Amino acid sequence: MDPHFERVFGDASARPAWFDRFLQLWLTEMVTGSYQPFGQIAGLALQMLAGERGVELSDDDRQAIVGGIAELPPHPEVEEGLNTLRDAGFRLATLTNSAARVGDAQIDNSGLHEYFEQTLSADTVGRLKPAPEPYRMAAESLGVEVGEIRLVAAHGWDVVGAMRAGCAAAFVARPGKALFPIAPPPDVVGADLREVADGIIAAEGGG
């Protein structure tokens, strides 16, 4: 997505700045008991950033950036990590804050659809992660207790949310990402999905 931000804002560093405002907005909505779809909040965060920087944001610019969420490519080692987990007997599903149609498009565009038995959206329960309801919904959809699922994420807030909802978790410590210090770390941490997959298998002894 960096080329879009560089074109619109003149600086690719606008992308993490946008995501910070995105996170602030959706957490504010949750804490105050309001709900808006994830994609709508993404657009509002973009509008907020444009206002701060004095940038005129066209509808095409907004669509290129927000629509680009569905087209993000997977990291290069992801398929290998998923294959390792599947071969070890683990059931795999996705859980996204995006609307179901966007989540489905993300997985289809990634070429990884075959690895997942379900693609789940927090939009189903009208609450966004890290609220507990999406994680509990995932367990219910998979027909297991919430303590039997493990969230794998590269966002500290997602890991904290899952663990406080009663799930296990694993953190993918990609560059620039860090665990939140407000909670104990998960039992599995790795630099990429290959390391995390090996750590999950070691921690649980297979699926």
C-alpha positions in Angstrom: 0.0 0.0 0.0 3.0 2.3 0.3 2.9 3.5 -3.3 -0.7 4.8 -2.8 0.4 6.7 0.4 3.5 8.1 -1.3 1.4 9.3 -4.3 -1.4 10.9 -2.1 0.6 12.2 0.8 4.1 12.5 -0.7 5.5 10.1 1.9 5.1 6.4 2.5 5.4 7.0 6.3 1.8 8.2 6.1 0.7 4.5 6.1 1.7 3.7 9.7 0.4 7.2 10.7 -2.9 6.3 9.1 -3.0 2.9 10.9 -2.4 4.6 14.2 -5.5 6.9 13.7 -7.4 3.9 12.4 -6.7 2.0 15.6 -7.6 5.0 17.8 -10.9 5.4 16.0 -12.0 1.8 16.2 -11.0 1.5 19.9 -12.8 4.7 20.7 -16.0 3.4 19.0 -15.8 0.2 21.0 -15.1 1.8 24.4 -18.0 4.2 23.9 -20.4 1.5 22.8 -20.7 2.5 19.2 -20.1 0.3 16.1 -19.2 1.1 12.6 -17.9 -1.4 10.0 -14.1 -1.7 9.8 -13.9 -0.4 6.2 -15.9 2.7 7.1 -13.6 3.5 10.0 -10.6 3.0 7.7 -12.0 5.7 5.4 -12.6 8.0 8.3 -9.1 7.6 9.6 -7.8 8.4 6.2 -10.0 11.5 6.1 -8.6 12.5 9.6 -5.0 12.1 8.4 -5.7 14.1 5.2 -7.2 16.9 7.3 -4.2 17.0 9.7 -1.7 17.2 6.7 -3.7 19.6 4.6 -4.1 17.0 1.8 -7.1 17.1 -0.6 -8.4 13.5 -0.7 -10.4 12.4 -3.7 -12.9 9.6 -3.8 -10.5 7.7 -6.1 -7.6 8.1 -3.6 -9.8 6.9 -0.7 -10.9 3.9 -2.7 -7.4 3.0 -3.8 -6.1 2.9 -0.2 -9.1 1.4 1.6 -9.7 -1.1 -1.3 -6.1 -2.0 -1.2 -6.6 -3.8 2.1 -8.2 -6.7 0.2 -5.2 -7.0 -2.1 -2.3 -7.2 0.4 0.0 -10.1 -0.5 1.0 -12.6 2.2 4.5 -12.5 3.6 6.8 -15.0 1.7 7.0 -17.6 4.4 3.3 -17.7 5.3 2.4 -20.6 3.0 5.2 -22.8 4.4 4.1 -22.0 7.9 0.4 -22.8 7.2 1.4 -26.0 5.5 3.5 -27.0 8.5 0.5 -26.4 10.8 -1.9 -28.3 8.6 0.4 -31.3 8.2 0.7 -31.4 12.0 -3.1 -31.8 12.2 -4.2 -28.3 13.2 -7.5 -26.9 12.0 -7.0 -23.4 10.5 -9.4 -20.5 10.2 -9.1 -16.7 9.8 -10.6 -14.0 12.0 -10.6 -10.5 10.6 -12.1 -7.2 11.7 -12.9 -6.5 8.0 -16.3 -7.3 6.7 -16.8 -10.9 5.5 -16.7 -10.0 1.8 -13.4 -8.2 2.3 -12.0 -11.0 4.4 -13.0 -13.5 1.7 -11.4 -11.3 -1.0 -8.2 -11.1 1.1 -7.9 -14.8 1.3 -8.8 -15.4 -2.3 -6.3 -12.8 -3.5 -3.6 -14.3 -1.3 -3.9 -17.8 -2.9 -4.1 -19.4 0.5 -7.8 -20.3 0.6 -7.2 -24.0 0.6 -5.6 -23.9 4.0 -8.6 -22.5 5.9 -11.8 -24.2 6.7 -13.5 -20.9 7.6 -13.0 -17.2 7.1 -14.6 -15.4 10.0 -15.4 -11.7 10.5 -15.9 -9.8 13.7 -18.6 -7.8 11.8 -20.8 -10.8 12.4 -21.1 -9.9 16.1 -21.0 -6.1 15.7 -17.8 -5.8 17.8 -14.2 -5.5 16.6 -11.2 -7.2 18.0 -9.7 -6.8 20.7 -13.2 -7.0 22.3 -13.9 -10.6 23.5 -16.9 -11.3 21.4 -15.1 -12.0 18.1 -12.8 -14.5 19.6 -15.7 -16.3 21.4 -17.6 -16.2 18.1 -14.7 -17.9 16.4 -14.7 -20.7 19.0 -18.4 -21.2 18.6 -18.2 -21.3 14.8 -15.5 -23.9 15.0 -17.5 -25.9 17.6 -14.8 -25.8 20.3 -14.4 -24.1 23.7 -12.7 -20.7 23.6 -9.7 -22.2 25.5 -9.1 -24.6 22.6 -8.3 -22.1 20.0 -5.0 -20.1 19.5 -4.9 -16.8 17.8 -1.8 -16.1 15.7 -1.2 -12.4 15.1 1.5 -9.8 14.5 -0.4 -7.1 16.6 0.1 -6.8 20.3 -3.5 -5.6 20.8 -4.9 -8.7 19.1 -2.8 -11.0 21.2 -3.9 -9.3 24.4 -7.5 -9.4 23.3 -7.4 -13.1 22.5 -5.7 -14.1 25.7 -8.1 -12.0 27.9 -11.0 -13.7 26.1 -9.6 -17.1 27.2 -7.7 -18.1 24.0 -4.1 -19.2 23.7 -2.1 -16.9 21.4 1.1 -16.8 19.3 2.9 -13.6 18.3 4.6 -13.1 15.0 7.3 -10.5 15.9 7.7 -8.9 12.5 10.0 -5.8 12.2 8.4 -2.8 13.9 6.0 -5.0 15.9 6.0 -5.5 19.7 4.0 -7.2 22.3 2.0 -5.0 24.6 3.6 -4.8 28.1 0.2 -4.7 29.9 -0.2 -8.5 29.9 2.1 -11.6 30.2 3.5 -12.7 26.8 2.0 -15.7 25.0 3.9 -19.0 25.2 4.8 -18.9 21.5 6.7 -16.0 19.9 8.6 -16.2 16.6 10.2 -13.9 14.0 7.9 -15.2 11.3 5.2 -17.8 10.7 7.7 -20.6 10.2 9.1 -20.1 13.7 5.7 -19.6 15.1 4.4 -22.8 13.5 7.3 -24.8 15.0 6.7 -23.2 18.4 3.0 -24.1 18.3 3.8 -27.7 17.5 6.3 -27.8 20.3 3.9 -26.2 22.8 0.9 -28.4 21.9 2.5 -31.6 20.5 0.5 -31.5 17.2 -3.1 -30.8 16.4 
